[in-house]
Amino acid sequence: MQRLYDFIRRHPTGVDSFWALMLLGFSLLWVVSLPNSGVGRAPAAAIVVLLCLALALRRRAPEKTLLLVAALGVAQLVLDVEPNPADFTMLVAIYTIAVHDGSRWASRFALAGGVCAAPLAQLRWPEEYVSVPGRLFITVVMTVPFVLAWVLGDSMRTRRAYFAQLEERASRLEREREAQAKVAVAAERARIARELHDVVAHNVSVMVVQADGAAYVLDSSPEQARTALETISSTGRQALAEMRRLLGILRTGEPQESEDYVPQPDVQQIEDLVEQVRAAGLTVDFRIEGTPRPLPSGVELTAYRIVQEALTNTRKHGGPDVGASVRLVYFDDGLGLLVEDDGRGAAHELYEDGGADGRGHGLIGMRERVGMVGGTLDAGPRPGGGFRISALLPLKPAH
């Protein structure tokens, strides 16, 4: 059935031509049955053929078809060709012009013609042995199909226009959503680039200070100089790794001039962040598992931003009396983060859209940050309510 429906939609003129041939067959039988006296068969056959032709071409030229059908109706009245099966084309023409999103004059003309058709037919071919009230009743009954055809067509036209408007609006909203997501990603990458720039600058500064110290104690204290050189080596490798990440971000666009020159936060400041959130009225359980040890600056910055964004979303969308928990787990090859809340939980779309303010933070920023350090992020509703965000940040970025 679906294939048949698709075929009909792809070949509307062919379908109309099929029904026109069927109608032509019934109408020619009527022509053949006409008596020899009265109107000739030739005018009746010509009108029948033209009406069927109008039915076949109704969708290709609706307005011209309407005018042709109206002219043929007048010809029937003038030539005394009585109503016949081919007059069904008039109903179809009225419906077609009403459903067609074209000129309004054509729709009004079709309605007026449909209303006048039955009264004119009764005046031209009055029913014998029927009283005047009976003729009026017959006229009203015969007018109803024409009016219904126009009403049905106009309703279909309005419905199609409404659905077309809905589809256009949905398409426009989807394009706007995609554009906003791209802008959010670009803005977040620019922000990350500025922060990594500060991290690299800090590492290079440490290298310079250690190099100056090593040169100063090289002769008097070789062991201290060796320690400084080892620090320079590890700091340099870390700076190179951060620089590669920074260049990877800059390939997508030019970052704007940084306006914040404060030191970038690290893992140790997460505990201070939790205390600030607790002071704001949110209950937070904070735990550290494993043995804390120095981490790459980019990893520490990413961990801090993830916890900060997760707790912010908990405060915004968790509802009243919400509680949260933060876990930092030190593995041999990485740092694990788990942030959960037991509130009503924000919808996933809120995080995707950057929260209620729509400024491009939320999961978009988290995924960008985790991706920059080569980690993985998993976020979603918790069973029984609330929201969970877990991330694994490797100590060494994947190449």
C-alpha positions as CSV (number, residue, x, y, z in Angstrom):
1,M,0.0,0.0,0.0
2,Q,2.8,2.4,0.8
3,R,4.4,1.8,-2.7
4,L,1.0,2.5,-4.3
5,Y,0.6,5.6,-2.3
6,D,4.1,6.8,-3.2
7,F,3.4,6.1,-6.9
8,I,0.2,8.1,-6.8
9,R,2.0,11.1,-5.2
10,R,4.7,10.9,-7.8
11,H,2.3,10.8,-10.8
12,P,-0.7,13.0,-10.0
13,T,-1.5,13.8,-13.6
14,G,-1.5,10.1,-14.5
15,V,-3.9,9.3,-11.7
16,D,-6.2,12.2,-12.9
17,S,-6.0,10.9,-16.5
18,F,-7.1,7.4,-15.4
19,W,-10.2,8.8,-13.6
20,A,-10.9,11.1,-16.6
21,L,-10.9,8.0,-18.9
22,M,-13.3,6.2,-16.5
23,L,-15.6,9.2,-16.4
24,L,-15.3,9.6,-20.2
25,G,-16.5,6.0,-20.7
26,F,-19.6,6.5,-18.5
27,S,-20.3,9.8,-20.1
28,L,-20.1,8.4,-23.7
29,L,-22.6,5.8,-22.7
30,W,-24.9,8.6,-21.7
31,V,-24.3,10.4,-25.0
32,V,-25.1,7.2,-27.0
33,S,-28.3,6.8,-25.0
34,L,-29.6,10.3,-26.1
35,P,-32.6,10.3,-28.3
36,N,-32.3,11.4,-31.9
37,S,-34.7,14.2,-31.3
38,G,-33.7,17.4,-29.4
39,V,-30.1,18.4,-28.9
40,G,-27.6,16.7,-31.2
41,R,-25.2,14.1,-30.0
42,A,-22.2,16.0,-31.4
43,P,-22.4,19.0,-29.1
44,A,-23.0,16.8,-26.1
45,A,-20.0,14.6,-27.0
46,A,-17.8,17.6,-27.4
47,I,-18.8,19.0,-24.0
48,V,-18.3,15.6,-22.4
49,V,-14.8,15.2,-23.9
50,L,-13.7,18.7,-22.9
51,L,-15.0,18.2,-19.3
52,C,-13.0,14.9,-19.0
53,L,-9.9,16.7,-20.4
54,A,-10.3,19.4,-17.8
55,L,-10.4,16.7,-15.1
56,A,-7.1,15.2,-16.4
57,L,-5.3,18.6,-16.4
58,R,-6.9,20.0,-13.3
59,R,-3.6,20.0,-11.3
60,R,-1.4,21.4,-14.0
61,A,-3.4,24.5,-14.6
62,P,-6.1,24.9,-11.9
63,E,-7.3,28.4,-12.7
64,K,-7.5,27.7,-16.5
65,T,-9.3,24.5,-15.8
66,L,-11.8,26.4,-13.7
67,L,-12.5,28.9,-16.4
68,L,-12.8,26.1,-19.0
69,V,-15.3,24.2,-16.8
70,A,-17.3,27.4,-16.2
71,A,-17.4,28.1,-20.0
72,L,-18.6,24.5,-20.6
73,G,-21.3,24.9,-18.0
74,V,-22.6,28.0,-19.8
75,A,-22.4,26.1,-23.1
76,Q,-24.6,23.3,-21.6
77,L,-27.2,25.9,-20.6
78,V,-27.1,27.5,-24.1
79,L,-27.1,24.3,-26.1
80,D,-29.6,22.5,-23.9
81,V,-27.2,19.7,-22.9
82,E,-28.8,18.2,-19.8
83,P,-26.8,17.3,-16.7
84,N,-24.7,14.2,-17.2
85,P,-22.0,12.2,-15.5
86,A,-19.2,14.4,-16.9
87,D,-20.6,17.3,-14.8
88,F,-18.8,15.6,-11.9
89,T,-15.8,17.5,-13.1
90,M,-17.4,20.7,-11.8
91,L,-17.2,19.4,-8.3
92,V,-13.6,18.4,-8.7
93,A,-12.7,21.7,-10.3
94,I,-14.2,23.6,-7.4
95,Y,-12.3,21.5,-4.9
96,T,-9.0,21.8,-6.8
97,I,-9.1,25.6,-7.0
98,A,-10.1,25.8,-3.3
99,V,-7.2,23.6,-2.2
100,H,-4.8,25.3,-4.5
101,D,-2.7,28.1,-2.9
102,G,-3.3,30.5,-5.7
103,S,-5.3,33.6,-6.5
104,R,-8.2,34.4,-4.1
105,W,-10.4,35.6,-6.9
106,A,-10.4,32.1,-8.4
107,S,-11.5,30.6,-5.1
108,R,-14.3,33.1,-4.7
109,F,-15.3,32.6,-8.3
110,A,-15.4,28.8,-7.8
111,L,-17.6,29.2,-4.7
112,A,-20.0,31.6,-6.5
113,G,-20.2,29.2,-9.5
114,G,-21.0,26.3,-7.3
115,V,-23.7,28.2,-5.5
116,C,-25.3,29.2,-8.8
117,A,-25.0,25.9,-10.7
118,A,-28.0,24.1,-9.1
119,P,-30.4,27.0,-9.4
120,L,-29.5,27.6,-13.0
121,A,-29.9,24.0,-13.8
122,Q,-33.4,24.0,-12.2
123,L,-34.4,27.0,-14.2
124,R,-33.2,25.5,-17.4
125,W,-34.4,22.0,-16.8
126,P,-37.2,22.2,-14.2
127,E,-38.5,19.0,-12.7
128,E,-41.8,17.9,-14.0
129,Y,-44.8,17.3,-11.7
130,V,-42.9,18.9,-8.8
131,S,-44.2,21.8,-6.8
132,V,-42.3,25.0,-6.3
133,P,-41.3,24.1,-2.7
134,G,-40.1,20.7,-4.0
135,R,-38.0,22.4,-6.6
136,L,-36.5,24.7,-4.0
137,F,-35.7,21.7,-1.8
138,I,-34.0,19.9,-4.8
139,T,-32.0,23.1,-5.6
140,V,-30.7,23.3,-2.0
141,V,-29.8,19.6,-1.9
142,M,-28.0,19.9,-5.2
143,T,-26.1,23.0,-4.0
144,V,-24.8,21.3,-0.9
145,P,-22.2,19.1,-2.7
146,F,-20.7,22.1,-4.5
147,V,-20.4,24.1,-1.2
148,L,-19.0,21.1,0.6
149,A,-16.4,20.6,-2.2
150,W,-15.2,24.2,-1.8
151,V,-15.2,24.0,2.1
152,L,-13.2,20.8,2.0
153,G,-10.7,22.2,-0.4
154,D,-10.3,25.4,1.5
155,S,-9.8,23.4,4.8
156,M,-7.2,21.3,3.1
157,R,-5.4,24.4,1.9
158,T,-5.4,25.9,5.3
159,R,-4.2,22.7,6.9
160,R,-1.3,22.3,4.4
161,A,-0.3,25.9,4.9
162,Y,-0.3,25.3,8.7
163,F,1.9,22.2,8.5
164,A,4.2,23.9,6.0
165,Q,4.6,26.7,8.5
166,L,5.4,24.3,11.3
167,E,8.0,22.5,9.1
168,E,9.6,25.7,8.2
169,R,9.7,26.8,11.8
170,A,11.2,23.5,13.0
171,S,13.8,23.7,10.2
172,R,14.6,27.3,11.2
173,L,14.9,26.4,14.9
174,E,17.2,23.4,14.0
175,R,19.4,25.7,12.0
176,E,19.5,28.2,14.8
177,R,20.3,25.5,17.3
178,E,23.2,24.2,15.2
179,A,24.5,27.8,14.8
180,Q,24.3,28.4,18.5
181,A,26.1,25.1,19.3
182,K,28.9,26.1,16.9
183,V,29.2,29.5,18.5
184,A,29.3,27.9,21.9
185,V,32.0,25.5,20.9
186,A,34.1,28.3,19.4
187,A,33.7,30.5,22.4
188,E,34.6,27.7,24.8
189,R,37.7,26.8,22.7
190,A,38.8,30.4,22.8
191,R,38.4,30.4,26.5
192,I,40.3,27.2,26.9
193,A,43.0,28.6,24.6
194,R,43.4,31.7,26.8
195,E,43.7,29.5,29.9
196,L,46.2,27.2,28.4
197,H,48.2,30.2,27.2
198,D,48.5,31.2,30.9
199,V,49.5,27.7,31.9
200,V,52.3,27.6,29.2
201,A,53.5,31.0,30.2
202,H,53.7,29.9,33.9
203,N,55.7,26.8,33.0
204,V,58.1,28.7,30.8
205,S,58.5,31.2,33.7
206,V,59.4,28.3,36.1
207,M,61.9,27.0,33.6
208,V,63.6,30.4,33.4
209,V,63.8,30.8,37.2
210,Q,65.2,27.2,37.6
211,A,67.7,27.8,34.8
212,D,69.0,31.0,36.5
213,G,69.2,29.1,39.8
214,A,71.1,26.2,38.3
215,A,73.6,28.5,36.6
216,Y,74.1,30.3,39.9
217,V,74.9,27.1,42.0
218,L,76.5,25.0,39.2
219,D,80.0,25.3,40.6
220,S,79.2,25.4,44.3
221,S,76.4,22.8,44.5
222,P,76.3,20.4,41.6
223,E,73.5,18.3,43.2
224,Q,71.3,21.3,43.6
225,A,72.0,22.3,40.0
226,R,71.1,18.7,38.8
227,T,67.8,18.9,40.7
228,A,67.0,22.2,39.0
229,L,67.9,20.8,35.6
230,E,65.5,17.8,36.2
231,T,62.8,20.3,37.2
232,I,63.5,22.2,33.9
233,S,63.3,19.0,31.9
234,S,59.9,17.9,33.4
235,T,58.5,21.3,33.2
236,G,59.6,21.7,29.6
237,R,58.0,18.5,28.6
238,Q,54.8,19.6,30.3
239,A,54.9,23.0,28.6
240,L,55.4,21.3,25.2
241,A,52.4,19.1,25.8
242,E,50.3,22.1,26.7
243,M,51.6,24.0,23.7
244,R,50.5,21.2,21.4
245,R,47.0,21.4,22.9
246,L,47.0,25.2,22.5
247,L,48.0,25.0,18.9
248,G,45.3,22.4,18.2
249,I,42.7,24.8,19.6
250,L,44.1,27.8,17.6
251,R,43.7,25.9,14.3
252,T,40.0,26.3,14.6
253,G,40.1,30.1,15.0
254,E,41.8,33.1,16.5
255,P,41.3,33.5,20.3
256,Q,40.4,36.9,21.5
257,E,42.5,39.0,23.7
258,S,42.4,37.6,27.3
259,E,40.8,39.9,29.9
260,D,41.5,37.8,32.9
261,Y,45.1,37.5,34.1
262,V,44.5,35.7,37.4
263,P,46.4,32.5,38.1
264,Q,44.6,29.4,36.7
265,P,43.0,27.1,39.3
266,D,44.2,23.6,40.0
267,V,43.1,20.4,41.8
268,Q,44.1,21.7,45.2
269,Q,41.6,24.6,44.8
270,I,38.7,22.2,44.3
271,E,38.4,21.9,48.1
272,D,38.1,25.7,48.3
273,L,35.5,25.6,45.6
274,V,33.5,23.0,47.6
275,E,33.7,25.2,50.7
276,Q,32.3,28.2,48.7
277,V,29.4,26.1,47.4
278,R,28.7,24.8,50.9
279,A,28.7,28.4,52.2
280,A,26.1,29.2,49.5
281,G,23.7,26.6,51.1
282,L,24.4,23.4,49.0
283,T,25.3,20.2,50.9
284,V,28.4,18.7,49.3
285,D,30.3,15.5,50.3
286,F,33.9,15.8,49.1
287,R,36.4,12.9,49.1
288,I,39.8,12.2,47.7
289,E,40.8,8.6,47.0
290,G,44.3,7.4,46.1
291,T,47.6,9.2,46.7
292,P,47.5,12.9,45.6
293,R,50.5,13.8,43.4
294,P,51.5,16.6,41.0
295,L,49.5,16.5,37.7
296,P,49.9,18.4,34.4
297,S,48.6,21.9,34.6
298,G,46.1,21.3,31.8
299,V,44.7,18.2,33.6
300,E,44.3,20.1,36.9
301,L,42.6,23.1,35.1
302,T,40.2,20.7,33.3
303,A,39.3,18.9,36.6
304,Y,38.6,22.1,38.4
305,R,36.4,23.5,35.6
306,I,34.4,20.3,35.4
307,V,33.7,20.3,39.1
308,Q,32.9,24.0,39.0
309,E,30.4,23.6,36.1
310,A,28.8,20.5,37.6
311,L,28.2,22.1,41.0
312,T,26.9,25.2,39.3
313,N,24.3,23.2,37.3
314,T,23.3,21.4,40.5
315,R,22.6,24.7,42.2
316,K,20.6,25.9,39.2
317,H,18.6,22.9,38.3
318,G,18.8,20.4,41.3
319,G,15.7,21.8,43.1
320,P,15.2,22.4,46.8
321,D,17.2,20.5,49.4
322,V,19.5,19.0,46.8
323,G,22.7,17.4,47.9
324,A,25.9,16.7,45.9
325,S,29.0,14.6,46.2
326,V,32.4,15.1,44.6
327,R,35.0,12.3,44.3
328,L,38.6,12.7,43.1
329,V,40.3,9.4,42.4
330,Y,44.0,9.2,41.7
331,F,44.9,6.3,39.4
332,D,48.3,5.2,38.2
333,D,47.7,6.6,34.8
334,G,45.1,9.3,35.3
335,L,42.7,11.2,37.5
336,G,39.0,10.2,37.9
337,L,36.2,12.6,38.7
338,L,32.7,11.8,39.8
339,V,30.1,14.5,40.6
340,E,26.6,13.5,41.5
341,D,23.5,15.1,42.9
342,D,20.3,13.7,44.3
343,G,17.9,16.5,43.2
344,R,15.2,16.3,40.6
345,G,17.9,16.5,38.0
346,A,18.1,18.9,35.1
347,A,17.0,17.7,31.7
348,H,19.8,16.6,29.4
349,E,18.9,19.4,27.0
350,L,19.6,22.1,29.6
351,Y,23.2,20.9,29.9
352,E,23.5,20.6,26.1
353,D,22.2,24.1,25.6
354,G,24.5,25.5,28.2
355,G,22.0,25.8,31.0
356,A,19.1,28.1,31.2
357,D,21.1,31.1,30.1
358,G,22.1,29.4,26.8
359,R,25.6,30.8,26.9
360,G,27.4,27.7,25.6
361,H,28.6,26.2,28.9
362,G,27.4,22.9,30.4
363,L,28.2,19.6,28.6
364,I,29.5,21.4,25.5
365,G,32.3,23.0,27.5
366,M,33.0,19.9,29.6
367,R,33.4,17.7,26.5
368,E,35.6,20.3,24.8
369,R,37.9,20.4,27.8
370,V,38.0,16.7,28.4
371,G,38.7,16.2,24.7
372,M,41.6,18.6,24.8
373,V,43.5,16.5,27.4
374,G,42.5,13.2,25.7
375,G,40.1,12.1,28.3
376,T,36.5,10.6,28.4
377,L,33.3,12.1,29.8
378,D,30.1,10.4,30.7
379,A,27.0,12.4,31.8
380,G,23.4,11.6,32.3
381,P,20.5,11.2,34.7
382,R,21.0,8.9,37.7
383,P,18.7,6.0,38.4
384,G,16.2,7.2,41.0
385,G,16.7,10.9,40.2
386,G,19.5,13.4,40.1
387,F,22.4,13.8,37.6
388,R,25.8,12.2,37.3
389,I,29.0,13.4,35.6
390,S,32.1,11.2,35.5
391,A,35.3,11.9,33.7
392,L,38.7,10.2,33.3
393,L,41.6,12.5,32.6
394,P,44.9,10.7,31.5
395,L,48.2,12.0,32.8
396,K,49.7,11.7,29.4
397,P,47.7,12.9,26.3
398,A,47.0,10.4,23.6
399,H,49.1,10.9,20.4
